[in-house]
Amino acid sequence: MTSQSQGIQQLLQAEKRAKDKLEEAKKRKGKRLKQAKEEATAEIDHYRLQREKEFRNKETNVMGSQGNFSAKIEEQTTEAIQNLTSSYHRNMESMMKKLLSTICDISPEIHPNFRPEV
């Protein structure tokens, strides 16, 4: 009977060791899945950054720099304002004289279509 009891004990111990190994294998599998997920996420992020960088490079090559356009427009606007201001200062006095002479110097004349009644 002791040999049966001893055999049962051995079977129980073997079963316990098998359960422990199974639990440890499950833990290792869980860790490996988590690690694989983290590696995949890192790889996806790296790929996404690389593609965004390529897109920005292509965009700047095709579209040009937006800063250059706005700087050119600003420069042209400033130049046009300066031209208008200088033209105004050059021509202001002569135009005022023309306007005043047209308004103040009146020479009365009879209209060419006027027909005096006889």
C-alpha positions in Angstrom: 0.0 0.0 0.0 2.9 2.3 0.7 4.0 1.8 -2.9 0.6 2.9 -4.2 0.6 5.9 -1.9 4.1 6.7 -3.0 3.1 6.3 -6.6 0.1 8.6 -6.1 2.4 11.2 -4.4 4.7 11.0 -7.4 1.8 11.5 -9.8 0.5 14.5 -7.8 4.0 16.0 -7.8 4.3 15.4 -11.5 0.9 17.0 -12.1 1.9 20.0 -10.0 5.1 20.4 -11.9 3.2 20.2 -15.2 0.7 22.9 -14.0 3.6 25.1 -12.9 5.3 24.7 -16.3 2.0 25.4 -18.0 1.5 28.6 -16.0 5.0 29.7 -16.7 4.6 29.0 -20.4 1.4 31.1 -20.4 3.2 34.0 -18.7 6.1 33.8 -21.2 3.5 33.8 -24.0 1.8 36.8 -22.6 5.1 38.7 -22.2 6.1 37.8 -25.7 2.8 39.0 -27.1 3.1 42.3 -25.2 6.7 42.7 -26.4 5.7 41.9 -30.0 2.9 44.5 -29.8 5.3 47.1 -28.5 7.8 46.3 -31.3 5.0 46.5 -33.9 3.8 49.9 -32.5 7.4 51.3 -32.6 7.9 50.0 -36.2 4.6 51.6 -37.3 5.5 54.9 -35.7 8.9 54.9 -37.3 7.3 54.1 -40.7 4.7 56.8 -40.3 7.4 59.4 -39.4 9.4 58.4 -42.4 6.4 58.7 -44.8 5.4 62.1 -43.4 9.0 63.4 -43.9 8.9 62.2 -47.5 5.5 63.8 -48.0 6.8 67.1 -46.6 9.8 67.0 -48.9 7.7 66.3 -52.0 5.2 69.0 -51.0 8.0 71.6 -50.7 9.4 70.6 -54.0 6.1 70.8 -55.8 4.5 73.7 -54.0 7.5 75.7 -53.1 7.9 77.5 -49.9 4.8 79.4 -48.7 7.1 81.9 -46.9 8.6 83.0 -50.1 5.3 83.8 -51.7 4.1 85.9 -48.7 7.4 87.7 -48.5 7.2 88.6 -52.3 3.7 89.8 -52.0 4.5 91.9 -49.0 7.5 93.4 -50.8 5.4 94.2 -53.9 2.7 95.8 -51.8 5.2 98.0 -50.0 6.8 99.0 -53.3 3.4 99.9 -54.8 2.5 102.0 -51.8 5.8 103.9 -52.0 5.3 104.6 -55.7 1.8 105.9 -55.1 2.9 108.1 -52.2 5.8 109.6 -54.2 3.5 110.2 -57.2 1.0 111.9 -55.0 3.6 114.3 -53.5 5.0 115.1 -57.0 1.7 115.8 -58.7 -0.4 117.3 -55.8 0.4 120.9 -56.3 0.0 121.0 -60.1 -3.3 119.2 -59.9 -4.6 121.6 -57.2 -3.6 124.6 -59.5 -5.5 122.9 -62.4 -8.6 122.3 -60.3 -8.6 125.8 -58.9 -8.1 127.4 -62.3 -10.9 125.4 -63.8 -13.3 126.3 -61.0 -12.3 129.9 -60.5 -11.5 131.1 -64.1 -14.8 131.3 -65.7 -15.2 132.7 -69.2 -18.8 133.1 -70.2 -19.6 132.0 -73.7 -22.7 131.4 -75.7 -23.3 127.8 -76.6 -22.9 127.0 -80.3 -26.4 125.5 -80.5 -28.1 128.6 -79.1 -30.5 130.3 -81.6 -31.6 133.7 -80.8 -35.2 134.4 -81.5 -35.8 136.9 -84.1 
